[in-house]
Amino acid sequence: MRQVEKFSDILQRAKERKGGAAALAALVGKPLSNKAIAQLPDSVFLAEFSKKVFQSGFVWRVVRQKWPAFCELFFDFDIEKMLLLSDEMLEKRAQDPRIIRNLNKVFTIRDNALMIYHVQQQHGSFARFVADWPSADIIGLWNYLKKHGARLGGNTGPYALRTLGKDTFLLTQDVEAYLKAYGVFDGGISSKRSQQQIQQQFNDWQQQSGLSLQEISQIVSYSVGENYAGMQQ
């Protein structure tokens, strides 16, 4: 096991691989502020969760092409309207050729609407709940989505959070390979212990750098692996 590098060394290597500080900065995105996240409609969260569920194991391009029909059939993912849909109504929509006809995934839309509804009753809005969740325990939010949501485990929930602007690292292949090579975690990557070890490492890097978890995660990815020009992480 090698000693984990200081983040400044990782950052320097990423700059060299990507052609300098400006080139790297152009590739690295930043999360939204907590205030901006809190102002998002809860329907946006349900829409993104649903999109990521359908993209999982499928061609993302096809999902994007069919997404306008999803929005039409599922009332733009309005939470209250989704909760009014019966099993029979969902089954009928799942047969519509304009969308991806996967009944089990269609049912997750209502399931995740119910999760969001329950959070609304306690926190006022799901957006506020997500905004208030501390990034220093972002794996706790991952686990919440996995436990209370439908098909939001693995990378599905984290990728949705990233798209929605919540500050989170992602366990991409490059990030996982780096963390494993340096012995940051010592079990399966999805185990509670391993994820706590990974969270602590990202928290340490954040203290060193002052950057967001998203920026750190992307920079780690750009510092290792195949050096494809313009590759997004």
MOZIKA-V765724 format. One record per residue. RES is the residue in three letters. PHI is phi in whole degrees, 0 to 359 (* if undefined). Layout:
res-><RES | RES>
phi-><PHI | PHI>
This chain:
res-><MET | ARG | GLN | VAL | GLU | LYS | PHE | SER | ASP | ILE | LEU | GLN | ARG | ALA | LYS | GLU | ARG | LYS | GLY | GLY | ALA | ALA | ALA | LEU | ALA | ALA | LEU | VAL | GLY | LYS | PRO | LEU | SER | ASN | LYS | ALA | ILE | ALA | GLN | LEU | PRO | ASP | SER | VAL | PHE | LEU | ALA | GLU | PHE | SER | LYS | LYS | VAL | PHE | GLN | SER | GLY | PHE | VAL | TRP | ARG | VAL | VAL | ARG | GLN | LYS | TRP | PRO | ALA | PHE | CYS | GLU | LEU | PHE | PHE | ASP | PHE | ASP | ILE | GLU | LYS | MET | LEU | LEU | LEU | SER | ASP | GLU | MET | LEU | GLU | LYS | ARG | ALA | GLN | ASP | PRO | ARG | ILE | ILE | ARG | ASN | LEU | ASN | LYS | VAL | PHE | THR | ILE | ARG | ASP | ASN | ALA | LEU | MET | ILE | TYR | HIS | VAL | GLN | GLN | GLN | HIS | GLY | SER | PHE | ALA | ARG | PHE | VAL | ALA | ASP | TRP | PRO | SER | ALA | ASP | ILE | ILE | GLY | LEU | TRP | ASN | TYR | LEU | LYS | LYS | HIS | GLY | ALA | ARG | LEU | GLY | GLY | ASN | THR | GLY | PRO | TYR | ALA | LEU | ARG | THR | LEU | GLY | LYS | ASP | THR | PHE | LEU | LEU | THR | GLN | ASP | VAL | GLU | ALA | TYR | LEU | LYS | ALA | TYR | GLY | VAL | PHE | ASP | GLY | GLY | ILE | SER | SER | LYS | ARG | SER | GLN | GLN | GLN | ILE | GLN | GLN | GLN | PHE | ASN | ASP | TRP | GLN | GLN | GLN | SER | GLY | LEU | SER | LEU | GLN | GLU | ILE | SER | GLN | ILE | VAL | SER | TYR | SER | VAL | GLY | GLU | ASN | TYR | ALA | GLY | MET | GLN | GLN>
phi-><* | 271 | 288 | 298 | 291 | 294 | 295 | 300 | 288 | 297 | 298 | 297 | 294 | 297 | 298 | 295 | 289 | 258 | 94 | 117 | 297 | 293 | 296 | 293 | 301 | 291 | 269 | 266 | 263 | 237 | 285 | 285 | 288 | 300 | 298 | 293 | 296 | 297 | 270 | 289 | 293 | 295 | 298 | 294 | 293 | 297 | 297 | 290 | 302 | 294 | 298 | 293 | 298 | 287 | 286 | 298 | 75 | 225 | 284 | 300 | 300 | 294 | 299 | 298 | 295 | 270 | 298 | 304 | 290 | 302 | 299 | 293 | 289 | 246 | 53 | 54 | 64 | 299 | 297 | 296 | 294 | 296 | 289 | 274 | 283 | 280 | 303 | 296 | 295 | 293 | 298 | 296 | 294 | 293 | 265 | 289 | 292 | 284 | 244 | 278 | 274 | 230 | 300 | 299 | 287 | 299 | 296 | 294 | 298 | 291 | 301 | 285 | 297 | 293 | 301 | 297 | 300 | 298 | 294 | 302 | 295 | 262 | 240 | 90 | 204 | 291 | 299 | 296 | 302 | 292 | 299 | 280 | 289 | 291 | 294 | 294 | 228 | 296 | 295 | 294 | 290 | 306 | 291 | 297 | 297 | 296 | 284 | 259 | 263 | 243 | 59 | 250 | 278 | 62 | 269 | 297 | 298 | 301 | 296 | 295 | 300 | 299 | 297 | 281 | 102 | 288 | 290 | 207 | 276 | 235 | 268 | 290 | 301 | 293 | 296 | 300 | 297 | 297 | 297 | 290 | 298 | 263 | 66 | 295 | 234 | 236 | 215 | 294 | 294 | 267 | 288 | 300 | 296 | 297 | 292 | 295 | 295 | 293 | 302 | 297 | 295 | 294 | 297 | 297 | 298 | 294 | 295 | 289 | 255 | 76 | 270 | 285 | 299 | 297 | 297 | 298 | 300 | 293 | 294 | 301 | 299 | 287 | 270 | 221 | 73 | 291 | 262 | 280 | 294 | 74 | 294 | 268 | 234>
